[in-house]
Amino acid sequence: MARTRIRSVSGLVILIFTSVLGYIYSVGTICTLSCSTTRTSEVLIIFVYSLQIRSQNCFLLTGAILLMNTIRLQFSLIVESLTLIPMATTLSNVPSFPDERCLRGPDNWKQFKDYVISAVRSKGLAGYLDGTIKLPMSATAADAKTTPLNSTSPSQEEWQFREGHVSGLIYQNIVDPDSHSIGPEDAAVTMWSTLKGKFELISMST
């Protein structure tokens, strides 16, 4: 009789512990996933449902349901955190070169050119420098989607912004742009062609 009573008490303790553990997991998941509306709603539904069906005879079932569902949700969060980071789609400010790298004339054209090429390649924007990425002729339905920086088919708005970044990179790092026939409204490929035509042969002959 005493052994049976002890076994009943032990079973009840285990049932209560399992149920409480499930509730703790659900509350923890709600807090952890508070930034995710969909998952938070799902956990809340599970939690409220468990409160409605809870009784002395279903502590274990309720705890098990909560435990399995919250573990599943947390596992899916971990899997999502391990997915690849999307390609960059935004640009930082136009970088300023050190004074000795800013274009003054043929004496430092090579250093300036190397800096410009390195800067645009690091952002995936080399096509705006050499003119291989053209301004789209017309807007399309695809323009509503954001493309990565290295996309060869940007929208009109993206092309104008990215091309402006490259042309600004060139113009703002020339000591005296006017003396090299470079204007602030020139396209990057125009600036680059003008500078190469002026300094490339001189630099190669020295």
N, C-alpha and C positions, 0 to 999 in steps of 0.2 A: 504493500500500500504506500509506504513511504517512498520506495523507489519509483513507483509510478507517478507520485506527486512531484518528485524532483525532476523526473523526465519531462513532465508537462510544463513545469516552471521554466526549465532550460529551453524547451521548444518555444515557449512564448517569448522568452528573452531574445532568442535568435530571430524570431519573426519580427519583433519590434525593432531590433537592431538593423535588420536588413531593410525594413521599410524606411527607417530614419536615414539610413545611408543613401537610399534612393532619393529621398527628398533633398538631402544635402547636395547630391550630385546635380539634381535638377536646378536648385537655386544657384549653385556655382556656375552651371552652364548658362543660366539666364544672365548672370552678371558678366560672365566672360564674353558672351555673344551679344551684349547689349547694343553693339553697333550694327548688328545684322537683324533687320526687322523680320525677315522671313523665318529665320531660325529661332529668334526669341518668341515669336508667336507660336511656333510649333511646340517649343518646350513649355510655354504657358498652358497650351491646350492639354498636353500630357499631364502637367501638374494639377490643373483644375479637375481633370477627369479622374485622376487618382484620388483626389479628395472626395469626390462624389461616390466612388465605389468602395472606399475604404471601410472595412469592418474587421472584427476580431478574426474572422475566418479567411480573410484575403490579404493580410499583411504581407505575406511572402510573395504572392502574385503581384501585388501593387509595387512592391520594392523591386522585384525582378524586371517588371515592365519599365519602370523609371530608369533603372540602372542600364538596361540594354539600350534604351532610346537615347539617353544622354551620352553614353559612350559612343554610340553611332554618330551623334551630332558632333561630338568633339573630335572624333576621328576624321570626319569629313572636313572639319576646319583645319586640321593638321595637314591633310592632303592638299587643300587649297593653298596653304601657306608655302608649300614646296613647289608650286607651279612656277614657271619661268616668268621673270619680270618683263612686261611688255617693252617693245622698242620705244626709245624716247621720241616724244612728239613735240616737245617744247624746246625753246632756245633760251640760253642765258644772255646777259648783256654782251655787246660787242667787245671782245678783248682788246686791251691796249698793249701794244708791243713795248718792250724796253726802248729807251731813247736811241740806243745804238742800232736797233733793228728797224726803226722807222725809216722809210725811204727818203733819202736825201738826194741821191743821184746815182750815177753808174758805179761809184765806189762801193756802195753797199746794196746794190740791186740783188745780188745773189743771196745775201742773208735775208733780205726782205721777202724775196720770192719763196725761199724755203719755209719761212714762218707762215706766210699766207697759205701755201699748199698744205702744210701740216695742220693749220687751224681748220680749214674747210674739210679736209679728209677726216679729221677726228669727229666731226659732226655729221658726216655722210653727205656733205653739200658740194662735193667736187663738180658735180654736173652743172651747177649754177656758175661755176668759174669758167669752165671750158665751153659752156653753151649747149651741152647735150641734153639738158632738161629744159624743155621749151614751155612757154606760157600756154596753158590749155586754151584752145580756140573758143570754147563755149562751156558754160556750166552744165553739169550732168547730175543725175540723181546720186551718183557716187560722191559728189562734192560734200554731201551732208556728213560723210564719214571722215574721221580724222585719220590721216596717214602718217606713218613713221617718217622721221626726218630724211632718211635715205631713200624714200620712195621716188621712183622715176615717173610717177603719174599723180602728182599732187593736184589738189583743187586750185582754182584760180587764186583764191584768197591765200592758201598756203604757199603757192608759188611766189606771190608778191611779197609775202612776209619773209620767206627764206632767201629769196633773191636780194631783198633789201638788207638782210643780215650780212650776206657776202659782200655786196657793194659797199656797205658801211664799214666792214672790216678793212677793205682796201683803202677807201677814202680817208678814214679817220687815222690811219697809220702812215700817211704820207705827210712829210713836213710842210711842203708847199704844193698842194694839188694843182693850183692854177698854172704853175710853171711847167707842169707836165701835161697840160691840156686835159685835166681830169675834173669833171664837174660832179656835184653831189647828186644830180639826178640821172647820171649815166648808169647804164646797166653794168653789172659786174663783169660780164664777158667783154663789153666794150672797153671798160677800164683796163682789164687784164691784157687785151689785145694791143691797146695803145702803149702800155708800159713795156710789153715784150718787144713790140716793134721798135721802141726807142732805145731800150737798154740791152736787149739780148745780144746783138752783134757786137756792141761796144764791150760788154762783159766778156764775151768769148775771145775777143782779140787782145784782152789785157792779161 
